[in-house]
Amino acid sequence: MAQRLIVIGGDAAGMAAASQARRRRDLADLEIVAFERGHFTSYSACGIPYWISGLVPEPEALIARDPETFRTSFDIDVRIRHEVTAIDLERREVVARDLAGGGEVREHFDDLVYATGAVPIKPPWAKGGIGGVFGMQTLDDGSALRDWLENDPKPRHAVVVGAGYIGVEMAEAMIVRGLSVTLVEQADQAMSTVDGDMAELVADAMTGIGIHVRTGLRVTGLEERDGRVTAVVTAEGPIPADVVVLGLGVRPNTALAEAAGVPLGPTGAIRVDRRMRVPGLPGVWAAGDCVETLHRVSGMPVHIPLGTHANKQGRIAGINIGGGYATFAGVIGTAVTKVCDLEVGRTGLRERDATAAGFEFVSVVAESTSRAGYYPGARPMTVKLIAERPGGRLLGAQIVGWSEAAKRIDTLAVALWNGMTVDEMTALDLGYAPPYAPVWDPVLIAARKAVDALHNIDR
């Protein structure tokens, strides 16, 4: 008799797990049922801002595999618009509500993959049901925002609250759509994923494309008329708003798991081992933005919700469920984004992370160009390295620059992943040609500067 795998969550981690399990076990051996509360499966949430701006013309372009493909090509019973409302670990059952047709179903499982992702952080003032206020986490969220932007009367003033990745990208999307945009951030800098000196470069770029950036400002409420938002209330007065986008970050979506007795870690996300198993609960797995994992540099548990991690973790869970063996090696938090043509990349620890982890370190900032200075199109690039003192092991890196900047973070991520020192990095045999890099690549220039700082050499 076939065993049954239940997957809760039909996006990156959940469907990667389901697909990998299916590749290793056929329908006669393993029945797979996946519940997804939204309308879509396996889509790129990271692409939503570019659909909102119009750069990506249709939402279908963001979908890697639709539910019907999973049903017909993978023999996976995908049930969209089904919300799992309870997990009974003792009886090994889930309870799901049909959001479209009504009614409730109970399904038995032998294995369970919990892949519910993360949910946008919503402060109390954003929970009143006022029209025009949007979190931005799922493709359904994007659809709702697109509908609002294209309704009559069309919005003219947008306020984005929170200046993390999604906030910055959504602010740019609103500018592209022709709206007046204010970006409000409670902290004293935008882009808290990088250090303050690098964030200033990002803020300058946002101001340069017409975004009104206001940092150190806390939102306290909303004003509305006829059920539609009209302003965002702050300590310095109201800011007109026909549409509000929340970019306040996300938290792991663990309420259902916690209610069932699934253990959480210190980050508030689900604890898993390297094979993505939940400790102490045989046959229960978790993956994606709802789990915590090990940071390879700090050695601490972290919750870093990124699609790259979710896809890998789901794949590993599926391999193990399918009878194979795979482990997740941890994360270093590599990420990239852009503001107009300005590119931003980061990996490893920021200065405050390194301090919190107890490291002694030096940090250096090196200015260079993306190409040979004499070659047409050469643009400025700023590279920041953080290196452990006294040995010089790379702890973290950040890059802000124009063309060819962001993907250079991958070179630094590989060095970081493999525990290289900045001295070793100065010898890296990187590609050189005037259209692509100066003879000393910006990565090498920064590494040399870090070596000098470690040895107190002033050049």
ABEGO torsion letter per residue (X at the ends): XBBBBBBBEABAAAAAAAAAAAAABBAAABBBBBBBABABBGBBAAAAAAAAAGABABAAAABABBAAAAAAAAGBBBBBGBBBABBBAAAGBBBBBBAAAEEBBBBBBABBBBBAEBBBBBBAAAAAGBBGBBBBABAAAAAAAAAAAABOBBBABBBBBEABAAAAAAAAAAAAAGBBBBBBBABABBGAABBAAAAAAAAAAAAAAGBBBBBGBBBAEBBBBGGBBABBBBAAEBBBBABBBBAAEBBBBAAAAAAAGBBBBAAGBBBBBAAGBBBGBBGBBBBEAABBBBBAAAGBBBBBBBAAAAAAAAAAAAAAAAGBBBBBAEBAGBBBBBBEABBBBBBEBBAAAAAAAGBBBBBBBBBBBABBAABBGBBBBBBBBBBBOAAGBBABBBBBBBBGAAAAAAAAAAAAAAGBBAAAAAABBBBBBAAABBABBAAAAAAAAAAAAAAGBBX
